[in-house]
């Protein structure tokens, strides 16, 4: 008998090597729960943000840091300042890796291959020397808490701190992580405490009123989880997220909950990450947009980007699409800051600083491939004849474009695909357009796929199939 079935067009990315378990994919789209409770649909897929070039420098953007009236940019081997939309070069920054920043309202301390002090008032840059006279041991990451800079000493389990409201220090201003002998990866200030994150363990330290030892470990605040990629650590609201490892294994993405760690990755992501050529080169940042809190982590060796949405607790994928050879790379954004109500992100390769916003529908002029692959529709392997499928999506445009969606299917779990069919989702004013595909054959294990590359807003609300 003929009937109508719902196709699960809205959902996260969750595809496994064992495709029979699940093969769904959400690329450059993300799930949105409809909170009103009165809409015909309870969820939708919305398009991810595009990129628009705001500034351009020379070399990859290794760091962005927002002050109240300016943005510091480390591009290639130079420090630049953006102030009143005018850029100026300040000085040289050693190294090629990403940098960390912290400020005390008077100076900004910059940790790279070497360490630097940027004076906010006069805009000068000076290098912090490692020698016995200054007592400075070097810094591999830096943070700020209770009027002092605190940094990790490279290749050690030690932290060192500055004098009050200064970058100056002494050779006695240090402590060592106490629980294990693993090296520290990062020190991060979160919720008024210091998190000392090592390769296999984490400790939480509190401030004291002592001038000799201003920070001490909190009793019992020990977590047997460390970090596999120092640049994957990101402050996420009142929590921290990073790519974790322990004495027993690695490649889970975890988020702090108080003094505990919560696994937020899933088996599909963990299996995929474990097959990447390397993972210690991963980098991440977090941002909030339209009520969603996103954690974006990229793996450059594998050319993959995964994004966790704390609002829905779902993962989706993002990519930079290269239409010349129809391939995907990891997202262009490598660093992030929020300044003047704008999300600024730095390119991983070409020195551009972009505005990241949903009002842009390309990546700086490059097409964005948006894709949703459904899970298998009939996992119990009964034969279904598909007479037609109707996509329920936002139709009609508010400008003179007529975007097309591509629709195809697979009967072997996404290994091979049919020829795609194309259908308009409506030009300007076509608000009653219906998007229907007919005569779709029969299958025991059908998977459908919807894709779009046109510069238009793709909003997927659902899909229904007429079957028999």
C-alpha positions in Angstrom: 0.0 0.0 0.0 1.1 3.5 -0.7 1.9 5.8 2.1 3.9 8.9 3.3 7.0 8.6 5.5 9.1 11.2 7.1 12.8 11.4 6.0 15.1 12.4 8.8 16.6 15.4 7.0 17.5 17.2 10.2 20.3 15.7 12.3 24.0 15.8 13.2 27.0 14.3 11.5 27.5 10.7 12.6 29.1 8.5 10.0 31.1 5.4 10.8 33.4 3.2 8.9 30.8 0.5 9.5 28.2 2.3 7.4 25.4 -0.1 8.3 25.4 1.5 11.8 25.0 5.1 10.6 26.1 7.2 7.7 24.5 10.6 8.2 26.5 13.8 7.5 25.8 17.4 8.1 28.3 19.7 6.3 28.2 23.5 6.6 24.7 23.3 8.1 23.8 22.9 11.8 20.6 21.7 13.6 18.4 24.3 15.2 15.6 23.5 17.7 12.4 25.5 17.1 11.7 26.7 20.7 8.3 28.3 20.2 6.5 24.9 20.2 3.9 26.3 17.7 5.8 25.8 14.5 4.9 22.9 12.1 8.5 21.6 12.5 10.3 21.1 15.8 13.8 21.5 14.2 15.6 22.7 11.2 19.0 22.8 9.5 20.4 26.3 9.1 23.4 27.4 7.0 26.7 28.1 8.8 28.3 31.5 8.5 30.3 32.8 5.5 33.5 34.9 5.4 34.0 38.5 4.3 37.5 39.9 4.1 38.0 42.9 6.5 41.8 43.2 6.5 44.8 41.6 4.8 48.4 41.1 6.0 51.3 38.9 5.0 51.5 35.3 6.3 49.1 33.1 8.3 47.2 34.7 11.1 48.8 33.2 14.2 46.9 35.2 16.7 44.1 37.7 17.3 43.5 39.6 20.5 40.9 42.2 21.2 41.5 45.1 23.6 38.8 47.7 24.3 39.9 50.0 21.4 42.1 47.9 19.1 42.9 44.4 17.9 46.4 42.8 18.0 47.2 40.6 15.0 50.2 38.3 14.7 50.5 37.6 11.0 53.5 35.6 9.8 56.4 37.0 11.8 55.0 40.5 12.5 52.7 42.1 15.1 50.1 44.5 13.7 47.5 46.7 15.4 44.0 47.4 14.0 42.7 50.7 15.5 39.9 52.8 14.1 40.0 50.5 11.0 43.6 51.5 10.4 46.4 48.9 10.4 49.9 49.5 11.5 53.0 47.3 11.9 54.5 47.2 15.4 57.4 44.7 15.4 58.6 41.2 14.9 57.3 38.0 16.5 59.4 34.8 16.3 58.2 31.4 15.3 55.4 29.9 13.2 53.1 28.4 15.8 49.9 30.0 17.2 50.5 32.5 19.9 48.7 33.2 23.3 47.9 36.6 24.8 47.0 38.0 28.1 46.7 41.6 29.4 46.6 43.5 32.6 45.1 46.8 31.1 48.6 48.3 30.9 50.6 45.7 29.0 49.8 42.6 26.8 52.1 39.6 27.2 52.5 37.6 24.1 53.8 34.0 24.2 55.3 32.6 21.0 58.6 31.0 20.3 59.9 33.9 22.3 57.9 36.1 24.7 57.0 39.8 24.3 55.5 42.8 26.1 53.3 45.2 24.2 52.8 48.5 26.1 49.2 49.6 25.5 49.7 53.3 26.2 52.6 54.0 23.8 52.1 51.0 21.5 55.7 49.7 21.8 56.8 46.1 21.6 59.8 44.7 23.6 61.2 41.2 23.9 61.4 39.4 27.3 64.8 38.0 27.7 65.6 34.6 29.3 68.5 35.2 31.7 69.6 35.0 35.3 69.3 38.8 35.8 65.6 39.0 35.1 64.7 35.6 36.5 62.5 34.9 33.5 62.5 31.2 32.5 60.6 31.6 29.2 56.9 31.1 28.4 55.1 28.6 26.2 51.6 29.9 27.1 50.3 32.8 29.2 47.2 33.8 31.1 46.3 36.5 33.7 44.6 36.2 37.1 44.4 38.6 40.1 46.8 41.3 38.8 49.6 38.9 37.7 50.6 37.2 34.5 51.1 33.4 34.8 52.8 31.3 32.2 54.0 27.8 31.6 57.7 27.3 31.5 58.6 25.3 28.3 59.2 21.6 28.6 58.6 21.4 32.3 55.9 21.0 34.9 56.3 24.5 36.2 54.4 27.8 36.1 56.0 31.2 36.7 54.2 34.4 37.6 54.9 38.1 37.4 55.0 41.0 39.9 51.7 42.9 40.4 50.6 44.7 37.2 53.9 44.0 35.5 55.7 41.4 33.3 58.7 41.5 35.5 59.4 38.4 37.6 62.1 36.8 39.8 63.8 33.5 39.8 61.9 32.5 42.9 58.4 33.2 41.4 57.5 29.7 40.3 55.8 26.5 41.4 55.7 23.0 40.1 52.6 20.9 39.4 52.4 18.5 42.2 50.3 15.4 41.3 52.3 14.0 38.4 55.6 14.6 36.7 54.1 15.2 33.2 55.0 18.5 31.3 52.5 21.3 31.4 50.8 22.1 28.1 48.8 25.2 29.0 47.8 27.3 32.0 44.4 28.9 31.6 42.5 31.2 34.0 38.8 30.1 34.2 36.2 31.1 36.8 38.7 32.8 39.0 41.0 29.7 39.2 44.1 28.5 37.4 43.9 25.3 35.4 47.3 23.7 34.9 46.8 21.3 32.0 49.5 18.7 31.4 50.1 16.0 28.9 48.2 13.4 31.1 46.9 15.2 34.1 45.2 18.5 35.2 45.3 20.5 38.4 43.3 23.4 39.6 45.0 26.1 41.7 43.6 29.0 43.7 44.8 32.5 44.5 46.2 33.4 47.9 47.1 36.6 49.7 50.7 35.6 50.0 53.3 37.7 48.1 55.8 34.8 48.0 53.3 32.1 46.8 50.3 33.8 45.3 48.9 30.6 43.8 48.5 27.1 45.5 46.9 23.9 44.4 43.4 23.3 45.6 43.2 20.2 47.7 41.6 17.3 45.9 41.3 19.2 42.6 43.1 16.7 40.5 41.9 15.3 37.1 43.6 12.3 35.5 43.0 13.8 32.1 45.6 15.7 30.0 45.7 17.4 26.6 46.9 15.9 23.3 47.0 19.2 21.4 47.9 22.4 23.2 46.1 24.6 20.6 42.9 22.7 21.0 42.2 24.2 24.5 39.5 26.8 24.5 37.5 28.7 27.1 33.8 27.8 26.5 31.6 29.9 28.7 32.3 28.7 32.3 34.0 25.5 31.0 37.1 24.5 29.1 37.2 22.1 26.1 40.2 20.3 24.7 41.4 17.2 22.8 42.1 14.9 25.7 44.5 12.1 26.5 45.2 10.0 29.6 47.6 7.3 30.6 45.2 4.8 28.9 44.4 6.4 25.6 43.6 9.6 23.6 41.5 11.4 21.0 38.4 12.1 23.0 37.1 15.7 23.1 36.1 16.6 26.6 34.6 19.5 28.5 35.0 20.5 32.1 32.0 20.4 34.4 33.1 21.8 37.7 36.2 19.7 38.6 35.1 16.8 36.4 35.5 16.0 32.7 32.6 15.2 30.5 33.1 13.5 27.1 31.4 15.4 24.4 32.7 13.6 21.3 31.0 10.4 20.2 32.2 7.1 18.8 32.0 8.2 15.2 34.2 11.3 15.7 36.6 9.4 17.9 37.0 6.6 15.4 37.7 9.1 12.6 40.1 11.2 14.7 42.1 8.0 15.6 42.6 7.4 11.9 44.0 10.9 11.2 47.8 11.0 10.3 48.4 13.2 13.4 46.3 15.0 16.0 48.7 17.0 18.1 48.5 19.8 15.4 44.8 20.4 16.1 43.7 23.9 16.9 40.4 25.3 18.1 38.4 28.3 19.1 35.0 29.0 20.5 32.4 31.7 19.8 28.7 32.5 20.3 26.4 33.3 17.4 22.6 33.6 17.4 22.3 31.9 20.8 24.5 28.9 19.8 27.8 28.2 21.5 30.2 26.7 18.9 33.5 24.9 19.6 35.4 24.6 16.2 38.3 22.2 16.1 40.4 21.7 13.0 42.9 18.9 12.1 45.2 20.3 9.4 47.0 17.0 8.7 43.6 15.4 7.9 42.1 18.6 6.4 39.0 18.2 8.6 37.0 20.6 10.8 34.4 19.5 13.4 32.1 21.8 15.3 30.3 21.1 18.6 27.1 23.0 19.3 26.5 23.3 23.1 22.9 24.4 22.5 21.9 21.1 20.9 24.9 18.9 22.0 25.3 17.9 18.3 28.3 17.9 16.0 28.4 19.1 12.4 31.2 19.5 9.9 32.6 22.6 8.2 34.9 22.8 5.2 36.4 25.0 2.6 35.2 23.8 -0.8 37.5 23.7 -3.9 35.2 23.4 -6.9 38.1 22.9 -9.4 38.6 19.4 -8.1 35.5 19.0 -6.0 37.5 18.5 -2.8 37.0 19.7 0.8 39.7 21.2 3.1 39.5 22.2 6.8 37.8 25.6 7.4 39.8 28.8 6.6 39.5 30.2 10.2 42.4 29.5 12.4 42.2 32.2 15.1 39.3 34.2 16.6 38.4 37.3 18.6 35.2 39.3 19.2 35.6 43.0 18.7 33.0 45.8 18.2 30.2 43.2 18.0 31.9 41.4 15.2 33.5 38.0 15.0 36.9 38.3 13.4 38.8 35.2 12.3 42.3 34.8 10.9 43.1 32.7 7.8 45.3 29.7 8.3 47.3 30.5 5.2 47.0 33.8 3.3 47.0 36.6 5.9 43.4 37.6 5.6 41.3 38.6 8.6 37.6 37.9 7.9 34.3 38.8 9.4 32.4 35.6 10.3 28.7 36.2 9.9 25.5 34.5 8.8 24.8 37.4 6.4 27.6 36.2 4.1 26.8 33.3 1.8 30.3 32.6 0.4 33.8 32.2 1.9 35.3 35.5 0.7 33.8 34.8 -2.8 34.4 31.0 -2.8 31.4 28.7 -3.0 30.3 27.0 0.2 29.1 23.4 -0.4 26.3 22.6 2.0 25.3 19.0 2.4 22.9 16.8 4.3 23.1 13.0 4.0 20.3 11.2 5.8 20.7 7.9 7.8 19.5 4.7 6.2 15.7 4.9 5.7 14.9 1.2 5.9 17.5 -0.5 8.1 15.3 -3.6 8.4 16.0 -4.3 4.7 12.4 -4.3 3.4 12.0 -3.3 -0.2 10.6 0.3 -0.7 9.5 1.9 -3.9 10.0 5.7 -3.8 7.5 7.5 -6.0 8.5 11.0 -4.9 10.3 13.0 -2.3 9.3 16.5 -1.3 11.9 18.7 0.5 10.3 21.1 3.0 12.6 24.1 2.9 12.6 27.8 2.9 11.7 28.8 -0.6 11.8 32.1 -2.5 14.6 34.7 -2.1 14.8 38.3 -1.1 17.1 39.2 -4.0 17.5 38.3 -7.7 18.8 34.8 -7.5 17.3 31.4 -8.4 19.3 28.8 -6.4 19.3 25.1 -7.2 19.6 22.2 -4.9 21.2 18.9 -6.0 19.4 15.7 -4.9 20.8 12.2 -5.2 20.7 8.8 -3.4 22.7 5.8 -2.5 21.6 2.2 -2.1 24.9 1.0 -0.5 25.3 3.3 2.5 26.9 6.1 0.7 29.6 4.2 -1.1 28.2 5.1 -4.6 25.7 7.6 -5.7 23.1 8.1 -8.4 23.3 10.9 -10.9 22.1 14.0 -9.2 18.9 15.9 -10.0 18.6 19.6 -9.7 15.6 21.7 -8.7 15.1 25.4 -7.9 14.1 26.4 -4.4 12.5 29.5 -5.8 13.6 32.8 -7.1 12.6 36.2 -5.8 9.0 36.2 -4.6 8.3 32.4 -5.3 7.1 31.8 -1.7 4.8 28.9 -2.7 7.4 26.9 -4.6 7.3 23.1 -4.0 10.5 21.2 -4.3 9.6 17.7 -5.4 11.6 14.8 -7.0 9.8 12.0 -8.6 10.4 8.4 -9.9 13.3 7.6 -7.5 13.3 3.8 -8.0 13.3 1.1 -5.3 15.8 0.1 -2.6 16.4 -2.0 0.4 18.9 0.4 2.0 18.2 3.9 0.7 20.2 7.0 1.8 19.3 10.4 0.4 21.6 13.4 0.0 20.8 17.1 -0.5 23.6 19.6 -1.6 23.8 23.2 -2.6 26.7 25.5 -3.7 24.7 28.5 -4.8 25.2 31.7 -2.8 21.8 31.6 -1.2 20.3 30.7 2.2 19.5 27.0 2.4 17.1 26.2 5.3 15.9 22.6 5.5 12.9 21.9 7.6 12.0 18.4 6.7 11.3 15.9 3.9 8.5 13.5 3.1 8.5 10.5 0.8 5.6 8.9 -1.0 6.4 5.2 -0.9 4.8 1.8 -1.6 
